[in-house]
Amino acid sequence: MKVLSLAPVAFSVAMLLAAPVAAEEVHFGNNYGRLSGGILVMEDADIDGDTLSFKTGWTVSGVIGTHLSEQFAVEAEVSYLSVDIDKLNMGGAVMPVDGSIESILTMLNAYFRPMQGNDFSPYIGAGAGAAFITYRIDNIGGIQINGKDRSSEPVFQGMAGFDVDLNAGQKIGLKYRYLHIVDGADEGEKLGGHAFELQYSLPF
């Protein structure tokens, strides 16, 4: 009988302990930070009628964001990406290239999370900003070039992914984003890439 009489008390204590955790899952109007990193698969680039192809690269990023409502959030992002150039196709003649493209991206993003507050939270988003790019080509087909150039270009991105709640508002998730960098001097030239990232978020 004593065991049975303690059951309601134990249930009440458990509910009180669980209540703050449930409230923290929504983060309505709260700020958050996020770190992410992963692989980058660049599309072939058309440069002055020639085609550059790339090896698989990588990217990392850091974000500070805030929730405007339960479903909508905005954020500021800084990313770094690096990818090695693989080959150059000049009128059907394919030559190996020793070179790379590196870039720092500064972005403003907006997100929509239709299931915010659940343990599993999918989302979609879009962003725009500036890409500060460094091009380096050491040699083409064994011929030394030792060329280097820098430029700043507009960049756009679209994102989709999901987060899974861990505890105390911390989350881990997977994200896909498509990057589109436009050459401001020649709109016919662009860089496009697909990033697949693992990310970790926490409130503050």
Phi, psi and omega per residue, in radians:
M1 nan -0.654 3.123
K2 -1.119 -0.638 3.107
V3 -1.116 -0.746 3.141
L4 -1.154 -0.656 -3.111
S5 -1.200 -0.419 3.122
L6 -1.452 -0.265 -3.071
A7 -1.046 -0.823 3.126
P8 -1.063 -0.650 3.134
V9 -1.130 -0.795 3.138
A10 -1.079 -0.689 3.125
F11 -1.116 -0.732 -3.131
S12 -1.128 -0.741 3.117
V13 -1.104 -0.722 3.134
A14 -1.095 -0.692 3.124
M15 -1.159 -0.678 3.118
L16 -1.148 -0.682 3.131
L17 -1.205 -0.592 -3.091
A18 -1.363 -0.450 -3.034
A19 -1.030 -0.812 3.140
P20 -1.097 -0.608 3.129
V21 -1.108 -0.769 -3.140
A22 -1.090 -0.677 -3.113
A23 -1.176 -0.542 -3.083
E24 -1.309 -0.255 -3.046
E25 -1.255 -0.408 -3.047
V26 -1.515 -0.732 -3.131
H27 0.997 0.729 -3.136
F28 -1.077 2.113 3.100
G29 1.274 0.159 -3.090
N30 -1.619 2.812 3.048
N31 -1.600 2.788 3.115
Y32 -2.653 2.799 3.023
G33 -2.150 2.708 -3.121
R34 -2.573 2.426 3.004
L35 -2.080 2.431 -3.141
S36 -2.574 2.772 3.097
G37 -2.870 2.709 -3.141
G38 3.101 -2.821 -3.092
I39 -1.661 2.714 -3.127
L40 -2.254 2.147 3.117
V41 -1.931 1.884 -3.096
M42 -1.498 2.530 3.003
E43 -1.363 2.711 3.036
D44 -1.030 2.468 -3.091
A45 -1.954 2.354 3.077
D46 -1.604 1.924 -3.121
I47 -2.044 1.861 3.133
D48 0.910 0.716 3.106
G49 1.523 -0.198 3.067
D50 -1.735 2.846 -3.062
T51 -2.096 2.184 3.041
L52 -1.761 2.345 2.997
S53 -2.015 2.763 -2.963
F54 -2.247 2.721 2.958
K55 -1.458 2.965 3.090
T56 -1.202 2.269 -3.130
G57 -1.914 -2.821 -3.123
W58 -2.561 2.829 -3.122
T59 -2.611 2.579 3.029
V60 -2.344 2.697 -3.140
S61 -2.680 2.731 3.034
G62 -2.271 2.521 -3.005
V63 -2.404 2.504 2.874
I64 -2.163 2.197 -3.076
G65 -2.384 2.985 3.082
T66 -2.506 2.554 3.119
H67 -1.537 2.075 3.055
L68 -1.330 -0.542 3.078
S69 -2.682 -3.023 -3.128
E70 -1.116 -0.563 -3.088
Q71 -1.792 -0.406 -3.020
F72 -1.937 2.450 3.104
A73 -2.484 2.642 3.031
V74 -2.193 2.707 -3.066
E75 -2.732 2.757 3.008
A76 -1.894 2.340 -3.034
E77 -2.277 2.465 2.962
V78 -2.164 2.189 -3.105
S79 -2.200 2.707 3.018
Y80 -2.242 2.345 3.097
L81 -2.334 2.626 3.134
S82 -2.522 2.342 3.128
V83 -2.574 2.409 3.092
D84 -1.528 2.478 3.057
I85 -1.380 2.441 -3.077
D86 -1.756 -1.070 -3.035
K87 -2.495 2.769 3.041
L88 -2.129 2.224 3.097
N89 -1.860 1.926 3.133
M90 -1.973 1.696 3.122
G91 1.050 0.604 3.134
G92 1.685 -0.256 3.074
A93 -1.549 2.007 -3.072
V94 -1.761 2.203 -3.108
M95 -2.242 2.468 3.067
P96 -1.215 2.602 -3.112
V97 -2.236 2.336 2.991
D98 -1.822 1.787 -3.094
G99 -2.999 3.138 -3.093
S100 -2.726 2.843 2.975
I101 -2.205 2.231 3.065
E102 -2.183 2.572 -3.103
S103 -2.659 2.509 2.935
I104 -1.854 2.220 -3.136
L105 -1.926 2.326 2.985
T106 -2.017 2.115 -2.969
M107 -2.277 2.630 2.872
L108 -1.979 2.195 -3.040
N109 -2.107 2.718 3.005
A110 -2.285 2.433 -3.078
Y111 -2.228 2.581 2.996
F112 -2.140 2.159 -3.118
R113 -2.117 1.664 -3.061
P114 -1.188 -0.345 -3.095
M115 -2.060 0.505 3.121
Q116 -0.996 2.393 -3.095
G117 1.785 -0.238 3.074
N118 -1.617 2.840 3.100
D119 -1.087 -0.593 3.104
F120 -1.952 2.120 -3.011
S121 -2.298 1.704 3.052
P122 -1.326 2.818 -3.132
Y123 -2.731 2.839 2.953
I124 -2.319 2.743 -3.132
G125 -2.843 2.994 3.110
A126 -2.600 2.720 -3.127
G127 -2.685 2.857 3.109
A128 -2.557 2.680 -3.139
G129 3.103 -2.575 -3.077
A130 -2.226 2.503 3.082
A131 -1.996 2.207 3.093
F132 -1.843 1.838 -2.862
I133 -1.908 2.436 2.994
T134 -2.079 2.094 3.078
Y135 -1.758 2.329 3.081
R136 -2.347 2.215 3.058
I137 -2.259 2.007 -3.129
D138 -1.503 -0.796 3.078
N139 -2.699 2.724 3.093
I140 -2.218 2.068 3.141
G141 1.057 0.537 -3.138
G142 1.512 -0.089 3.123
I143 -1.612 2.161 -3.111
Q144 -1.152 2.273 3.119
I145 -2.020 -0.855 -3.125
N146 0.893 0.827 3.140
G147 -1.730 2.568 3.124
K148 -2.580 2.410 -3.108
D149 -2.567 2.689 3.099
R150 -2.287 2.572 3.072
S151 -2.708 2.809 3.019
S152 -2.121 2.271 -3.018
E153 -2.374 2.712 3.018
P154 -1.220 2.538 -3.139
V155 -2.374 2.506 3.106
F156 -2.252 2.654 3.105
Q157 -2.571 2.637 3.007
G158 -2.163 2.439 -3.046
M159 -2.246 2.659 2.998
A160 -2.680 2.529 -3.139
G161 3.084 -2.820 3.114
F162 -2.664 2.696 3.037
D163 -2.079 2.645 3.036
V164 -2.157 2.233 -3.136
D165 -1.195 2.386 3.030
L166 -1.728 -1.403 3.017
N167 -2.823 2.775 3.130
A168 0.891 0.607 3.111
G169 1.447 -0.093 3.097
Q170 -1.287 2.530 -3.092
K171 -2.404 2.652 2.988
I172 -2.249 2.540 -3.067
G173 -2.817 3.114 3.083
L174 -2.122 2.465 -3.103
K175 -2.397 2.424 2.947
Y176 -1.937 2.401 3.007
R177 -2.474 2.515 3.078
Y178 -1.852 2.212 3.133
L179 -1.835 2.390 3.140
H180 -2.320 1.856 3.138
I181 -1.818 2.149 -3.070
V182 -1.805 2.368 3.032
D183 -1.347 1.927 -3.091
G184 -1.084 -0.473 -3.130
A185 -1.439 -0.436 -3.106
D186 -2.531 1.745 -3.056
E187 -1.147 -0.217 3.091
G188 -1.340 -0.281 -3.137
E189 -1.788 2.424 -3.126
K190 -2.718 2.841 2.979
L191 -2.122 2.290 3.113
G192 -2.241 2.505 -3.110
G193 -2.655 2.722 3.135
H194 -2.026 2.083 -3.130
A195 -1.899 2.361 3.091
F196 -2.122 1.991 -2.895
E197 -2.237 2.593 2.936
L198 -1.743 2.389 -3.069
Q199 -2.386 2.696 3.130
Y200 -2.300 2.269 -3.100
S201 -2.186 2.605 3.047
L202 -2.606 2.564 3.133
P203 -1.431 2.798 3.018
F204 -2.672 nan nan
